[in-house]
Amino acid sequence: MALTGLQIYKLLPQTNCKECGFPTCLAFAMKLAAKQAELSACPYVSETSKQQLEAASQPPVRLITLSTDGRKADAGNEIVLFRHEKTFYHPAPLFVRLKDTDAPAALAASAKELDAFNVDYVGIKLHLDGLAIENASGDAAKFATAVEAVRGATNFPLILIAKDAAAFEAALGKMNGAVPLLYAAYASNVAALAALAKKFKAALAIKSDGNLETLANLAEQAKAAGVEDLVLDPGARGFLDTLTLATQIRRLAIKKNFRLLGYPIIAFPGEGVSSPDEEPVLAAQHIGKYAGFIVLDYFTPARAYALLVLRQNIYTDPQKPIQVQPGLYEINSPKPESPVLVTTNFSITYFSISNEVEGAGLPAWLLVADAEGMSVLTAWAAGKFDADRIAKAVKTTNVESKISKKRIVLPGAVAVLMGEVEESLAGWQVEVGPREAVDVPAYLKLKP
């Protein structure tokens, strides 16, 4: 049975040496209890305590990190089944599969294109996380050349896909210190691939035929061979079977603390659909339930954008709204006579207003008040967006020194604040704008 934070604290040296990375032993104990730290971080814990703390010292789903030249793709270390219970910590890395049947120059060009792809979502830069290179040719030399070409073009973390140990060994010789994932070990080759993974300090994926007992046995064999960093492929590919097995694995790891299945899952949604257009649908399911690494076969910017935004929403802490820094923002090089628009620092609210005004080519000052990341109506209802806060934002940003006309426009949803704002901002012309951001440009054109 897992220990509480106080029970763990009693077994620690209680020196508060900070060498574990936490300010006190109690703080470290609480992180251990929450499965967010590993006991190995404490250099002074006794052997007796180690045995008692084993169940509490490791997260139920092991953190697996793939890296290349300092760039990382993390999966695992999750401690809950549902996001609302706490939060999800490591967004499922999205990889795109390339094959060594393509020419090295073409592979390098594709790698650069995929590396350059990114989207801006409410001020957050979203991007892909890595590449999977498949030995589709069956030729070890071609595989090594393909890996070398991709490594020369990008520092994306890599997943190496092959069936032959010799192909893996040839490719690993081109990794130059990177930590890839080797995919995949079956019952017939787990010993050989485990030896390679241990030799090159790589992570190893193990694959079963849909049977979790088989998967656990493979994990046990790999661990016995000295490989600690494992990734699970239960072998299912369709919508229902992948959902069922992924949920069972997550429950066994978190609820039952079943260590042999306490690893991230890898998913290949392109192998479980009948058309490329269905891939993002299945990938979306994997993001929510409960893939660690996701390998895409049919990349397009539009499909990737949808998945990246979905992932961002799922892996955002539900108790912490996405917010921007309060302050005064300039849109389209505003002039002293340009209007001052007011909104809250909720990211979606901010970008809704700024994008509409900027897209219309209208100059304006955007005054963002600190409403603790809440939207306009929510903040007003919670007492976080009122006349005092708006007046404080006006004073702290020193907006008066930048304008010649004291004109401020409130969001239409809080028209009730107009009188209070007039009292708080003596000498200002206070107006009430539209309720919806899309109507703001038309309003500004009518009342320039």
C-alpha positions in Angstrom: 0.0 0.0 0.0 1.3 3.5 -0.8 2.6 5.6 2.1 1.4 9.1 3.0 3.8 12.0 2.8 4.3 12.1 6.6 5.0 8.4 6.7 7.6 8.8 4.0 9.1 11.8 5.8 9.7 9.7 8.9 11.8 7.3 6.9 14.0 10.1 5.3 17.2 11.4 6.9 15.5 14.7 7.7 18.6 16.7 7.1 17.0 19.2 4.7 20.2 19.1 2.7 18.4 20.2 -0.5 20.5 17.9 -2.6 17.4 16.2 -3.9 16.3 19.5 -5.5 13.6 20.3 -2.9 13.9 22.8 0.0 13.1 20.4 2.8 12.8 16.6 3.4 9.1 17.1 4.0 8.6 18.7 0.6 10.5 15.8 -1.0 8.3 13.4 1.0 5.2 15.0 -0.3 6.4 14.7 -3.9 7.3 11.1 -3.4 3.8 10.5 -2.0 2.3 12.2 -5.1 4.5 10.0 -7.4 6.2 13.1 -8.7 9.7 12.3 -7.6 12.0 9.3 -7.3 13.7 8.1 -4.2 17.1 7.9 -6.0 17.2 11.8 -5.7 18.0 11.4 -2.0 21.7 10.5 -1.5 21.4 9.8 2.2 18.4 7.5 2.6 19.3 4.3 4.4 19.0 0.9 2.8 16.3 -0.1 5.4 14.2 2.9 4.4 14.8 2.2 0.7 13.0 -1.1 1.0 10.0 0.4 2.8 9.8 3.3 0.4 10.0 1.4 -2.8 6.3 1.5 -3.4 6.2 5.3 -2.8 9.4 6.3 -4.6 8.4 5.8 -8.2 5.6 7.3 -10.3 3.1 4.6 -11.4 3.9 5.3 -15.0 7.7 5.6 -15.5 9.0 8.8 -17.2 10.7 8.0 -20.5 12.8 10.6 -22.2 14.0 10.5 -25.8 16.6 13.1 -26.6 18.9 14.4 -29.4 21.5 17.1 -28.8 19.6 18.5 -25.8 16.1 18.4 -27.4 13.7 16.1 -25.5 10.5 14.2 -25.9 9.0 13.1 -22.5 6.2 10.7 -21.9 4.9 9.0 -18.7 5.1 10.1 -15.1 1.3 10.5 -15.0 -0.4 9.9 -11.6 -4.1 10.1 -12.3 -6.7 8.5 -14.6 -8.7 11.7 -15.2 -7.5 15.2 -15.8 -10.0 16.7 -13.4 -8.5 14.7 -10.5 -5.3 16.7 -10.7 -3.7 17.3 -14.1 -1.8 15.5 -16.9 1.9 16.5 -16.9 3.6 15.3 -20.1 1.8 16.0 -23.3 1.9 13.0 -25.6 4.8 13.6 -28.1 3.7 13.6 -31.7 6.1 11.9 -34.1 5.9 11.6 -37.9 7.1 8.4 -39.6 9.7 8.5 -42.4 11.0 5.4 -44.3 14.5 4.6 -45.5 13.1 3.7 -49.0 13.3 7.4 -49.7 16.6 9.0 -50.8 18.7 10.5 -48.1 18.3 14.0 -49.6 14.5 13.6 -49.6 14.6 12.4 -46.0 16.7 15.4 -44.9 14.4 17.8 -46.7 11.3 16.2 -45.0 13.0 16.3 -41.6 13.7 20.0 -42.0 10.2 20.8 -43.2 8.7 18.9 -40.2 11.1 20.6 -37.8 10.2 24.0 -39.1 6.4 23.4 -38.7 4.8 25.3 -35.8 1.6 27.0 -35.0 0.7 29.9 -32.7 -2.2 29.1 -30.4 -3.2 31.9 -28.1 0.4 33.0 -27.8 1.7 29.4 -27.3 4.1 28.0 -29.9 3.0 24.4 -30.7 5.2 22.0 -32.7 5.9 18.4 -33.5 8.1 16.5 -31.1 10.1 14.0 -33.2 10.5 11.6 -36.1 10.2 7.8 -36.5 12.5 6.3 -39.1 11.5 2.9 -40.4 13.8 0.3 -41.9 11.2 -0.4 -44.7 13.9 -1.5 -47.1 15.1 -4.2 -44.8 18.7 -3.1 -45.6 20.8 -2.3 -42.5 23.1 0.0 -44.5 20.3 2.0 -46.0 18.7 2.3 -42.5 22.0 3.7 -41.1 22.3 6.1 -44.0 18.7 7.3 -43.5 19.3 7.9 -39.8 22.5 9.8 -40.6 20.7 12.0 -43.1 17.9 12.9 -40.6 20.4 13.5 -37.8 22.3 15.9 -40.0 19.1 17.8 -40.8 17.4 18.1 -37.4 17.9 17.5 -33.7 14.4 15.9 -33.4 14.3 13.0 -30.9 14.0 9.7 -32.9 12.2 6.4 -32.8 13.9 3.7 -34.8 11.7 1.0 -36.3 13.2 -2.2 -37.6 12.8 -6.0 -37.3 16.5 -7.0 -37.4 19.0 -6.5 -34.6 21.7 -5.8 -37.1 19.7 -2.9 -38.6 19.3 -1.4 -35.2 23.0 -1.7 -34.4 24.0 -0.1 -37.7 21.6 2.8 -37.0 22.6 3.2 -33.4 26.1 3.7 -34.6 24.9 7.0 -36.2 23.2 8.4 -33.1 26.2 10.1 -31.6 25.0 10.2 -28.0 21.3 10.6 -28.7 18.8 8.5 -26.8 16.3 7.0 -29.2 13.5 4.5 -28.8 14.0 1.1 -30.4 10.7 -0.3 -31.8 9.9 -3.2 -31.2 10.8 -6.3 -29.2 8.7 -9.4 -29.5 9.0 -12.7 -27.6 11.4 -13.9 -30.4 13.9 -11.0 -30.2 13.4 -9.4 -26.8 16.8 -10.7 -25.5 18.7 -9.4 -28.5 17.1 -6.0 -28.5 17.3 -5.6 -24.8 21.1 -6.2 -25.1 21.3 -3.5 -27.7 19.2 -1.1 -25.7 21.4 -1.6 -22.7 24.6 -1.2 -24.7 23.5 2.0 -26.3 21.5 3.3 -23.4 18.3 3.5 -25.5 14.7 3.0 -24.6 13.0 -0.2 -25.8 9.4 -0.7 -27.0 7.9 -4.1 -26.4 4.9 -5.3 -28.4 2.4 -8.0 -27.7 -0.5 -9.4 -29.7 -3.3 -7.8 -27.7 -2.7 -9.9 -24.6 -1.7 -7.9 -21.5 -0.2 -11.0 -19.8 2.2 -11.4 -22.8 3.1 -7.7 -22.6 3.8 -8.0 -18.9 6.0 -11.1 -19.5 8.0 -9.2 -22.1 8.5 -6.3 -19.7 9.7 -8.7 -17.1 12.2 -10.2 -19.5 13.5 -6.8 -20.6 13.9 -5.7 -17.0 15.7 -8.8 -16.1 18.1 -8.1 -19.0 18.9 -4.7 -17.5 16.6 -2.4 -19.4 14.6 0.0 -17.3 13.2 2.4 -19.9 10.4 0.6 -21.6 7.5 1.6 -23.8 4.4 -0.6 -24.3 2.6 -1.5 -27.5 -0.3 -3.8 -26.6 -0.7 -4.7 -30.3 -4.2 -3.3 -30.9 -4.8 -0.8 -33.6 -8.6 -0.1 -34.0 -10.7 2.4 -32.1 -12.4 0.1 -29.6 -9.5 -2.3 -28.8 -6.9 0.4 -28.4 -9.2 2.3 -26.0 -9.9 -0.8 -24.0 -6.3 -1.9 -23.6 -4.9 1.5 -23.0 -7.5 2.1 -20.2 -6.8 -1.3 -18.7 -3.0 -0.6 -18.7 -3.5 2.8 -17.1 -5.8 1.5 -14.4 -3.5 -1.4 -13.6 -0.5 1.0 -13.3 -2.2 3.7 -11.2 -4.9 1.9 -9.3 -3.1 -1.5 -8.7 0.5 -0.2 -8.9 1.3 -3.0 -11.3 4.9 -2.2 -12.1 5.3 -4.4 -15.2 2.7 -2.3 -17.0 3.8 1.0 -15.5 5.2 2.5 -18.7 4.0 4.8 -21.4 2.1 3.4 -24.4 3.1 4.0 -28.0 0.3 4.3 -30.7 0.2 4.2 -34.5 -3.2 5.6 -35.4 -2.4 5.4 -39.1 -2.3 1.6 -38.9 -5.8 1.4 -37.4 -7.8 3.4 -39.9 -9.1 2.9 -43.4 -8.2 6.3 -44.8 -5.7 9.1 -44.0 -8.6 11.4 -42.9 -9.5 9.1 -40.1 -6.0 9.1 -38.6 -6.4 12.4 -36.6 -9.6 11.1 -35.2 -7.9 8.0 -33.8 -4.9 10.0 -32.8 -7.2 12.4 -30.8 -8.5 9.4 -29.0 -5.0 8.3 -28.1 -4.1 11.8 -26.8 -7.0 11.6 -24.4 -6.8 7.9 -23.5 -3.8 7.2 -22.8 -0.9 7.2 -25.3 2.6 8.3 -24.4 4.1 8.5 -27.8 2.0 8.9 -31.0 3.5 8.1 -34.5 1.6 9.7 -37.4 1.8 8.4 -41.0 -0.2 11.0 -42.8 1.1 14.4 -41.8 -0.6 17.6 -43.1 -0.4 21.0 -41.4 -4.2 21.1 -40.9 -4.3 17.7 -39.2 -1.3 18.4 -37.1 -2.7 21.8 -36.0 -6.0 20.1 -34.8 -4.1 17.5 -32.8 -1.6 20.0 -31.3 -4.5 22.3 -30.1 -6.4 19.4 -28.7 -3.3 18.2 -26.8 -2.6 21.6 -25.5 -6.2 21.9 -24.1 -6.1 18.4 -22.5 -2.7 18.9 -20.9 -3.4 22.4 -19.6 -3.9 22.5 -15.8 -7.7 22.9 -15.5 -7.1 24.9 -12.3 -4.9 27.4 -14.0 -6.4 29.4 -16.9 -4.2 30.2 -19.9 -3.4 33.9 -19.4 -1.3 36.7 -20.9 0.7 39.3 -19.0 -1.4 42.2 -17.9 -0.3 45.5 -19.5 -0.8 47.9 -22.4 -0.5 46.4 -25.9 -0.2 48.2 -29.2 -2.2 47.1 -32.2 -1.3 48.4 -35.7 1.0 51.2 -34.4 -1.7 53.3 -32.5 -1.6 57.0 -32.5 -2.2 59.3 -29.5 -5.8 59.8 -30.6 -6.5 56.0 -31.0 -9.0 54.4 -28.6 -8.1 52.4 -25.6 -9.9 49.0 -25.5 -10.2 47.2 -22.2 -10.2 43.4 -21.6 -9.0 40.8 -19.2 -5.9 38.7 -19.3 -7.6 35.5 -20.2 -5.6 34.4 -23.3 -8.6 33.5 -25.5 -10.2 36.8 -24.7 -7.0 38.7 -25.4 -6.3 37.0 -28.7 -10.0 37.3 -29.8 -9.9 41.0 -29.5 -6.4 41.6 -30.8 -6.8 39.4 -33.8 -10.0 41.0 -34.9 -8.7 44.6 -34.6 -5.3 43.7 -36.1 -7.0 41.9 -39.0 -9.1 44.9 -39.7 -6.1 47.1 -39.9 -7.3 49.5 -37.2 -4.9 51.1 -34.7 -5.8 50.8 -31.1 -4.4 50.5 -27.6 -5.4 47.3 -25.8 -5.4 47.6 -22.0 -5.3 44.2 -20.4 -6.3 44.2 -16.8 -5.2 41.5 -14.3 -8.3 39.3 -13.8 -6.4 36.2 -12.7 -6.7 34.7 -16.1 -10.5 34.7 -16.2 -12.8 35.7 -19.1 -14.7 39.0 -18.9 -18.0 37.7 -17.6 -16.5 35.2 -15.3 -14.0 37.7 -13.8 -16.8 40.3 -13.3 -19.0 37.7 -11.6 -16.1 36.7 -9.4 -15.3 40.3 -8.5 -12.0 40.1 -10.4 -12.8 42.6 -13.1 -14.3 45.9 -11.8 -13.9 49.6 -11.9 -11.0 49.6 -9.4 -9.0 47.0 -11.4 -9.6 48.9 -14.6 -8.5 52.2 -13.0 -5.5 50.4 -11.5 -4.5 49.1 -15.0 -4.8 52.6 -16.4 -2.5 54.0 -13.7 0.1 51.2 -13.7 0.5 51.2 -17.4 0.8 55.0 -17.6 -1.5 55.0 -20.6 -2.3 58.6 -20.2 1.2 59.7 -21.2 0.7 57.9 -24.6 -2.6 59.3 -25.6 -4.1 62.7 -26.4 -7.8 61.7 -26.0 -8.9 60.0 -22.8 -11.3 57.6 -24.4 -11.7 54.1 -23.0 -14.0 51.3 -24.4 -15.4 48.7 -22.0 -16.5 45.2 -23.2 -20.2 45.1 -23.9 -20.7 42.2 -21.5 -19.9 44.5 -18.5 -21.9 47.6 -19.5 -23.0 47.7 -15.9 -19.6 49.0 -14.9 -19.8 52.2 -17.0 -20.9 54.5 -14.2 -18.4 53.1 -11.7 -15.5 53.5 -14.2 -16.6 57.1 -14.9 -16.3 57.8 -11.2 -12.9 56.0 -10.9 -11.5 57.7 -14.0 -12.4 61.3 -13.8 -12.0 63.2 -17.1 -12.2 60.0 -19.2 -14.8 59.4 -21.9 -16.1 55.9 -21.1 -17.9 54.0 -23.8 -19.4 50.5 -24.0 -18.3 48.5 -26.9 -19.8 45.3 -28.5 -20.3 42.1 -26.5 -18.5 40.0 -29.2 -15.0 40.5 -30.4 -16.0 40.0 -34.0 -18.1 43.2 -33.8 -15.3 45.4 -32.4 -13.9 46.5 -35.8 -17.3 47.7 -37.1 -17.8 49.6 -33.8 -14.4 51.3 -34.2 -15.2 52.3 -37.8 -18.4 53.9 -36.7 -16.8 55.6 -33.7 -13.2 56.2 -34.8 
